[in-house]
Amino acid sequence: MHLDLDAFFCSVEVLRDPSLKDKPIVVGGRSENRGVVAAASYPARKFGIHSAMPMIEATRRCKDLIVISSQHGLYRMYSKVIMGILRAESPIIQQVSIDEAYLDLSDEVDQWIEATEIARKIQMRISRDIGLSASVGIATNKMIAKIASDFQKPNGLTVVLPGQEVEFLSPLPVKKIPGIGPKATARLAKYGIYRVQDMSVISEEKLVQRFGKMGSAMTRWSKGIDDRPVHEDHETKSISTERTFSKNIEAQDELLEVIEKLSFKVAEQLKKKKFMAATITVKFRYADFTTYTRQHTLAEPVDDGLEICRIAQKLLVKNWMPGEPVRLLGVGGSHFSEPHGQLSLGLGV
């Protein structure tokens, strides 16, 4: 089972302020600060507004758009409560982001109708006890379940029974497969491959010639094959590294150089654990031991040292008082997801 909370950030904001119901709202950074949309309500989506869109473009598309600053502590609190509801139904839960998780129901049910009943029970509890809605997909593997959970949003429930995987996938655009991003979609289109069915009739050999290792994965994906297990995550919630200086530093270029080194260390640790971080954090401590942490949450998670460095340096420059001596610097990453938020190329891993 894959559960995805519907317009999660915006829905929580409606709980805080019921007058926002049915209005076009977005959560994210302000347009004057070159912010981006982190989440859009369904009324806002009717204007073509979506996550990762520049806020200035979103406000241009809808003159009545209501922009709300992110309240990540509040969202995490709601997420924790919802994950508790899921754990009451299955001991094997894999939370992959603040608003989505997989459940392995293999040992909990004998028949598919029982899995459907569990899904409805979960949806009912989230709605009744919390006031939010969630969409659910149930299938034989993680890939199909994730695609299915997006099939009838909001508050949808889609079940793909054993043997129906290929029939379910065939008419879908290739971009619906989590492992196929915009660049791969554009490349596939050049070969006349627009839907999963188009991809399924191309030989694996040809796909490998054109796409390398990803070609083999495309063949498996088009056949609905995904052997990844649902695994309980006990890993740390964040990865960070910091450095305390023997002598305080007050030159910006020296501080930025340290940020660069720390960023690449964080990237190395992320890749080692096969994580990607959606939130990048910078920590700095002044000579008087006053300590600040500042963070930036991305629309797409990263594990690249250069990108982490770019964000971390920007956070420091924006928040550090020029010339003020610094005795400690730190860089961290959190809010992990699977690599690229996609399926791994080796689906059996």
C-alpha positions in Angstrom: 0.0 0.0 0.0 1.1 3.5 -0.8 -0.5 6.4 1.1 -0.2 10.0 -0.1 -1.7 12.9 1.9 -3.7 15.2 -0.3 -2.3 18.7 -0.7 -0.8 18.2 2.8 0.7 21.5 3.7 -2.4 23.5 2.3 -4.8 21.1 4.0 -3.1 21.7 7.4 -3.4 25.4 6.8 -7.1 25.0 6.2 -7.4 23.2 9.5 -5.7 26.1 11.2 -8.0 28.6 9.4 -11.2 27.1 8.1 -12.0 30.3 6.2 -9.4 29.2 3.7 -11.5 26.2 2.6 -12.1 26.1 -1.2 -9.9 29.1 -1.8 -6.7 29.1 -4.0 -3.9 29.0 -1.5 -0.2 28.1 -1.8 2.4 27.4 0.9 6.0 28.6 0.2 8.3 31.6 0.0 7.1 35.1 -0.8 7.4 36.3 -4.3 9.5 39.3 -3.3 12.1 36.9 -1.9 12.2 34.9 -5.1 10.3 32.1 -3.3 8.8 29.0 -4.9 5.6 27.2 -4.3 6.1 24.3 -1.9 2.4 23.1 -2.1 -0.8 24.2 -3.9 -4.4 23.6 -2.9 -6.7 22.0 -5.5 -8.5 25.3 -6.2 -5.0 26.9 -6.9 -4.1 24.0 -9.2 -7.0 24.9 -11.4 -5.0 28.0 -12.4 -2.1 25.7 -13.5 -0.2 26.4 -10.2 2.0 23.6 -9.0 4.9 22.9 -6.6 8.3 24.3 -7.6 6.7 27.1 -9.6 8.2 30.5 -8.9 5.9 32.3 -6.5 5.8 35.4 -8.7 4.5 33.3 -11.6 1.8 31.7 -9.3 0.6 35.1 -8.1 0.5 36.3 -11.8 -1.7 33.4 -12.7 -4.2 34.0 -9.9 -4.7 37.5 -8.6 -6.7 36.2 -5.6 -4.0 33.7 -4.6 -3.4 33.4 -0.9 0.3 32.9 0.0 1.2 31.3 3.3 4.6 30.9 4.8 5.6 27.3 5.5 5.2 26.0 9.1 7.4 22.9 8.9 7.2 22.2 12.7 3.4 22.0 12.4 3.5 19.8 9.3 5.9 17.4 11.0 3.6 17.2 14.0 0.6 16.2 11.9 2.8 13.8 9.9 3.9 12.0 13.1 0.3 11.5 14.2 -0.7 10.1 10.8 2.3 7.7 10.7 1.1 6.5 14.1 -2.3 5.6 12.6 -0.5 3.6 9.9 1.6 1.7 12.4 -1.5 0.5 14.0 -2.3 -1.4 10.8 1.1 -2.8 9.8 4.4 -3.3 11.6 6.3 -2.6 8.4 6.1 1.1 7.5 8.5 2.9 5.2 8.0 6.7 5.4 9.6 8.2 2.3 8.6 11.9 2.9 6.7 14.0 5.3 3.4 13.2 3.5 3.7 9.7 2.1 4.6 6.2 3.2 4.5 2.5 2.1 2.9 -0.3 4.1 3.6 -4.0 3.7 0.4 -5.8 4.3 1.6 -9.2 3.2 1.5 -10.7 6.6 -1.6 -8.8 7.8 -4.1 -10.1 5.2 -5.1 -13.2 3.4 -7.3 -11.7 0.7 -7.2 -8.5 -1.3 -10.5 -7.3 0.0 -9.0 -7.2 3.5 -6.3 -4.8 2.2 -9.0 -2.6 0.7 -10.8 -2.6 4.0 -7.7 -1.5 5.8 -7.2 1.3 3.3 -10.7 2.6 3.9 -10.3 2.3 7.6 -7.1 4.4 7.5 -8.7 7.0 5.3 -11.6 7.2 7.6 -9.5 7.6 10.7 -7.3 10.3 9.0 -10.5 12.2 8.0 -12.4 11.7 11.3 -9.7 12.1 13.8 -7.5 14.7 12.1 -9.6 16.3 9.4 -7.3 15.6 6.5 -7.7 13.4 3.4 -5.3 10.8 1.9 -5.2 8.9 -1.4 -4.2 5.2 -1.4 -2.9 2.8 -4.0 -2.8 -1.0 -3.4 -0.8 -3.3 -5.6 1.7 -6.2 -5.7 4.7 -3.8 -5.5 5.8 -0.3 -4.5 6.0 1.2 -8.0 2.4 0.2 -9.0 1.1 1.2 -5.6 2.7 4.7 -5.8 1.3 5.3 -9.3 -2.2 4.0 -8.2 -2.3 6.4 -5.2 -2.1 9.3 -7.6 -4.8 7.9 -9.8 -8.0 9.3 -8.3 -6.9 12.2 -6.1 -8.1 13.6 -3.7 -9.3 10.9 -1.3 -8.9 8.2 -3.9 -8.5 4.5 -3.5 -7.2 2.5 -6.4 -6.5 -1.2 -6.3 -4.4 -3.0 -9.0 -5.0 -6.8 -8.5 -2.3 -9.4 -9.3 -2.1 -9.9 -13.1 -3.5 -6.4 -13.9 -0.2 -4.5 -13.7 0.5 -4.3 -17.4 -3.1 -3.5 -18.3 -3.0 -0.7 -15.6 0.3 0.8 -16.8 -0.1 0.5 -20.6 -2.2 3.6 -21.3 -0.4 5.8 -18.9 2.1 8.5 -20.1 5.7 7.4 -19.4 6.2 10.3 -17.0 3.9 8.6 -14.6 6.6 6.0 -13.8 8.5 7.5 -10.8 11.9 6.7 -12.4 11.2 8.7 -15.5 11.8 12.4 -15.1 11.3 15.3 -17.6 14.6 14.7 -19.4 14.0 11.0 -19.9 10.4 11.8 -21.0 11.7 14.2 -23.7 14.3 11.7 -24.9 11.7 8.9 -25.1 9.4 11.2 -27.1 12.1 11.6 -29.8 11.8 7.9 -30.4 8.0 8.0 -30.5 7.6 6.6 -27.0 4.9 8.4 -25.2 3.0 5.8 -23.2 4.1 2.8 -21.2 2.7 0.6 -23.9 5.0 2.2 -26.4 8.0 1.5 -24.2 6.9 -2.1 -23.5 7.2 -3.1 -27.2 10.7 -1.8 -27.6 13.4 -4.5 -27.0 15.5 -4.2 -23.9 18.6 -4.2 -26.2 17.4 -1.1 -28.0 16.5 0.7 -24.8 19.9 -0.1 -23.4 21.6 1.2 -26.5 19.7 4.4 -26.2 19.6 4.9 -22.4 22.3 2.7 -21.0 21.6 1.0 -17.6 18.3 2.9 -17.4 17.1 1.1 -20.5 17.1 -2.2 -18.6 15.1 -0.6 -15.8 12.6 0.8 -18.4 12.0 -2.7 -19.6 11.2 -3.9 -16.1 9.1 -0.8 -15.3 7.0 -1.3 -18.5 6.2 -4.8 -17.4 5.2 -3.7 -13.9 8.2 -5.3 -12.2 9.5 -3.9 -9.0 11.2 -6.1 -6.4 12.1 -3.5 -3.8 10.9 -4.4 -0.3 9.1 -2.1 2.0 11.6 -1.6 4.8 11.3 0.0 8.2 13.6 3.1 8.3 15.6 3.4 11.5 18.2 5.6 10.0 19.1 9.0 11.4 16.7 11.8 10.4 19.5 14.1 9.4 23.1 14.1 8.2 25.3 17.0 9.2 28.9 18.0 9.8 30.4 21.1 11.5 33.7 22.7 12.3 34.7 24.7 15.3 37.6 27.1 14.6 40.6 27.5 16.8 40.5 31.2 15.8 37.3 33.0 15.0 36.8 33.8 11.3 35.3 37.1 10.1 36.2 37.1 6.4 33.3 36.1 4.1 35.5 34.3 1.6 37.1 32.1 4.3 33.6 31.2 5.7 32.3 30.4 2.2 35.4 28.1 1.6 34.6 26.2 4.8 30.9 25.9 3.8 32.1 24.4 0.5 34.2 21.7 2.3 31.4 20.9 4.7 28.8 20.7 1.9 30.9 18.1 0.0 31.3 16.1 3.2 27.5 16.0 3.6 27.0 15.0 0.0 29.5 12.2 0.4 27.6 10.9 3.5 24.2 11.2 1.7 25.5 9.2 -1.3 27.0 6.6 1.0 23.6 6.0 2.6 21.8 6.4 -0.7 19.8 9.3 0.6 18.7 12.6 -0.9 17.9 15.6 1.3 15.0 18.0 0.6 16.1 20.4 3.4 19.6 22.0 3.6 20.6 23.6 6.9 23.4 26.0 7.9 24.4 26.5 11.5 26.7 29.3 12.6 27.9 30.4 16.0 29.2 33.8 16.8 32.1 34.6 19.2 29.6 35.2 22.1 28.2 31.7 21.5 25.0 33.0 20.1 24.0 30.2 17.6 21.7 30.4 14.6 20.4 27.7 12.3 18.8 28.6 8.9 17.3 26.2 6.4 15.9 26.0 2.9 13.6 23.3 1.7 13.7 22.3 -2.0 11.0 21.2 -4.3 13.3 18.3 -5.4 15.7 16.6 -3.0 19.5 16.6 -3.7 22.7 14.8 -3.0 25.0 16.8 -5.1 27.9 18.6 -3.4 27.8 21.6 -5.7 24.1 22.1 -5.2 24.2 21.7 -1.4 27.2 24.2 -1.4 25.2 26.7 -3.5 22.2 26.6 -1.1 24.3 26.6 2.1 26.5 29.5 0.9 23.4 31.5 0.0 21.9 30.8 3.4 25.0 32.0 5.2 25.4 35.2 3.1 21.8 36.0 3.7 21.8 35.5 7.4 25.3 36.2 8.7 26.1 39.7 9.9 29.1 40.8 7.7 32.3 41.2 9.7 30.9 39.4 12.8 33.4 36.8 14.0 32.2 33.2 13.6 33.6 30.4 15.8 31.6 27.5 14.4 30.0 26.6 11.0 27.9 23.6 10.2 26.0 22.2 7.1 23.3 19.5 7.2 20.7 17.7 5.2 17.3 16.3 6.3 13.9 15.2 5.1 15.3 12.3 3.2 13.8 10.5 0.2 14.8 7.7 -2.0 17.3 8.8 -4.7 15.8 11.4 -7.0 12.4 10.6 -5.4 12.4 7.8 -8.0 12.8 4.1 -8.4 16.4 2.9 -8.3 17.7 1.5 -11.5 18.4 -1.8 -9.8 14.9 -2.6 -8.8 16.0 -5.7 -6.9 18.1 -3.6 -4.6 
